[in-house]
Every structure is written in structure tokens, then in C-alpha cells.
């Protein structure tokens, strides 16, 4: 169980990165163009979440030091 805000951010970041990988794999294997398009969209959404969480994590780390 996460104990600090940094722990929570690290956990969330790992999950978002996993989601990017899963969606990429699904996009590559999808035969239906609309499903492929959906997963490509989701990859981009998750990348945005990764970026946001990385920025927040950097702020938290900076504040601790």
C-alpha cells in the first residue's frame, strides 16, 4: 500500500505506462479498423497521463529536497 504522495504517483505512473503498452499491442493486432483506431486513440490518451504524472512526480520530488 502506498505510504506517501510520491508512492501513489509512482504506482499510478507504472499503471499508465502498462496501459500504453497494452493498448499498443491491441492496436497492432486489431483487425477491425475502428477497433485499431480506438486503441491508437487510447495510446495517445495514456501517454498524456504518463506525461502529467511524470511532471507531478518531479514537482513532489523537488518539494521534498
C-alpha positions as CSV (number, residue, x, y, z in Angstrom):
1,X,0.0,0.0,0.0
2,X,1.4,3.4,-0.9
3,X,2.5,5.5,2.0
4,X,3.4,8.8,0.5
5,X,2.1,11.0,-2.3
6,X,5.3,10.1,-4.2
7,X,4.4,6.4,-3.8
8,X,1.0,7.0,-5.2
9,X,2.3,8.9,-8.2
10,X,4.9,6.2,-8.9
11,X,2.2,3.5,-8.7
12,X,-0.1,5.5,-11.0
13,X,2.7,6.2,-13.4
14,X,3.6,2.5,-13.7
15,X,-0.1,1.6,-14.4
16,X,-0.4,4.2,-17.1
17,X,2.8,3.0,-18.7
18,X,1.4,-0.5,-18.7
19,X,-1.8,0.7,-20.3
20,X,0.2,2.3,-23.1
21,X,1.9,-1.0,-23.8
22,X,-1.3,-3.0,-23.7
23,X,-3.2,-0.6,-26.0
24,X,-0.2,-0.5,-28.4
25,X,-0.3,-4.3,-28.6
26,X,-4.1,-4.4,-29.1
27,X,-3.8,-1.7,-31.8
28,X,-1.2,-3.8,-33.7
29,X,-3.3,-6.9,-33.6
30,X,-6.8,-5.4,-34.2
31,X,-8.2,-6.5,-37.5
32,X,-11.2,-4.1,-37.4
33,X,-10.1,-0.6,-38.4
34,X,-12.4,1.1,-36.0
35,X,-11.1,-1.0,-33.1
36,X,-7.5,-0.3,-34.2
37,X,-8.4,3.5,-34.3
38,X,-9.8,3.2,-30.8
39,X,-6.7,1.7,-29.4
40,X,-4.4,4.2,-31.1
41,X,-6.5,6.9,-29.6
42,X,-6.2,5.3,-26.1
43,X,-2.4,5.1,-26.5
44,X,-2.3,8.8,-27.0
45,X,-4.6,9.5,-24.1
46,X,-2.5,7.3,-21.8
47,X,0.7,9.0,-23.0
48,X,-0.8,12.3,-21.9
49,X,-1.5,10.8,-18.5
50,X,2.1,9.5,-18.3
51,X,3.5,13.0,-19.0
52,X,1.2,14.6,-16.5
53,X,2.1,12.1,-13.8
54,X,5.9,12.4,-14.5
55,X,5.6,16.2,-14.2
56,X,3.7,15.9,-10.9
57,X,6.2,13.4,-9.6
58,X,9.1,15.7,-10.5
59,X,7.3,18.5,-8.5
60,X,6.8,16.3,-5.5
61,X,10.5,15.2,-5.5
62,X,11.6,18.8,-5.9
63,X,9.5,19.9,-3.0
64,X,10.9,17.1,-0.7
65,X,14.5,18.3,-1.3
